[in-house]
Amino acid sequence: MEDDAIGGVLADYMTAEGMRVWLKDGPLKEYARAVESFGSYAQYVSKNLTPPSEFIPPILGSGWRVRPETIREKPMHCKATDGKSERYVCWGRVRNFRDLVWAALNEAVDSAERPVIIVYGIDTVPIDAERSGRFRRIAEHCGLDVGFVRRQWLAAAATG
């Protein structure tokens, strides 16, 4: 909002609070989806986070693969399979753990397999041991599995 190229232009149309809400509920949410290679704005980002096909198999085991057609949002999630079983997997940052638990619990009610929550960090935002321990205890209490990964930034694929 302090940048004249953004806040200066928006100030002609809305208050500072209005700008904050609009940026949070519009462009920033779309950006979060786009770096996951998801949504209509994915083609415009210059970098993406590593895809679920790279971080889910190490958590579930080498025989597991992501079913790409099942990838959805709110929170980011998919179904993974080992050819015999299918599991719901959702992922997000530390700050989104509460939303991940709620999504996994809702899935657990209708699923024979335990849902999996994956909490990720990136180079600049690591997951501390105390917090990950608490997340493990919460997940176990709720009958959920939880894993932790560090995701990398990748150059986005060029679009034609």
N, C-alpha and C positions, 0 to 999 in steps of 0.2 A: 504494500500500500504506500510505502514511502518512496518508491520508485516513480518518478514523474511520468514515465512511459506507461505505467499501469494505474497507479493511484491517482495521478494527475488527471488522466482521462476519465476514470470512473467517478472522480469527485464531482464532475459536472452532472452526474446522473443519480448519485446516491450518497448517503451519509457514510462516515467511517465504519460504523457498525454494519450498515448495509453492505459495504464493500467486503468486510471480513466474512460475513455470512455467505455472500454470493461466491467469493473465491473458494471458501471451504466446501460448500455444497455443490459447486459446479466444476470449475477447472481442476481443483485439487483431487476430487474424487475420480474424475475422468483420467487424470494423470496416473493415479494409483492403479487403475484398471489397465491403462495403456502400457505401463512398464511390465505388466504381467502378460503382454501380447494378447490382450482381451479388449473387446469393445471397439466402437467405431473410430476411436482416436488412436488406436495402436499403430497405425501406419505413420503417424506423425512424430513419434518419439525417436530420439537418436540412440537410446540405450534401453535394454530390457534386463530384467532379472533372469537368472537361470530358470529354465522351465521345470515344471513338476516332474517331467520324465527323467531329470537328472538328480533330483533330491528325494523322490519317493522310494525308488528301489533300494537305496542304501538304508533307509529306515525300515522298510517291510521285509527286505531280503532280495537277493539277486533274481529270483524267479518271478518277481512282481513287475507289472508294467501298468502304465497309465492308459486308461481308455480315453483318448483325446476328445472324442465326441461327447463325453460327459462333463467336460470342464465348464464350470459355471462360476458365478460371483455371489457376493453378499452372504458369507465371506467366500473367498476363492475356494473352490472345492472340486472334487472329481470322484470317480470310482476307479479303483485299481483292482487288478485281477492277477491271479497266479495260474489261471486256466481252470481252476476248480472252485475257488471262492472269489467273492467280490467284497471289497471294503470301501467304505466312505472315508475320504481323506480331505481334511480342510487345513488351510494354512494361512498364516498371517504373522505380523510383527508382535512383539511382546505386548505392546499397548492394546492389541486387539484380542488378548487371551480370553477375556470374558465373552466376547461375541463368538469365538471359536468353540468354547465350552457349550454355549447355548445351542449352536448349530449342531454340534456332535451329539448332544443329549437328545435333541429332537430327532435326529437320525437313528439313534440307538433304540428308540421306542419301537421302530418298525423294522429293525435289521437283526438278522441272526448273528452277524459278525460285529465285533467291537469296532466302533469308529476310531479313527486316528486323527489326532491334532498334531500338526507340525508348526512349531514356533520357529521363526527364522530371525537371524541377525544378519547384518551386512557388515562390511569392514569397519565402518565408522560407528556402528551401534552393536557392540557385543552383548551377549546374554550372560548376566552374572550368575554364579553358582547358587547363591542363596535363592534368587528368584526361580531358577530352573528347578531347584529342589522343591520349592513350594508348589510350582505348577505340576510336578510329578505326583505329589501327594493329593492335590485336588483331583487330577485326572484319575488316579487309582480309586479314590473315594467315590467318584462318579461312574466307575466302570468303563473308563475310556483309556486309550493308549495315547501317549504323547512322545514326540521326538523333537530333537532340536537340530537345526542345520544352519550353516552359514552360506548365504547366497552371494553370488558374484554379479557384477554388472557386465553385460555383454553388449557389443555394438549391435544395434538393431539391423536387421536385414534390410537391404535396399528394396524399395518398392518401385514398380515400373510405372 
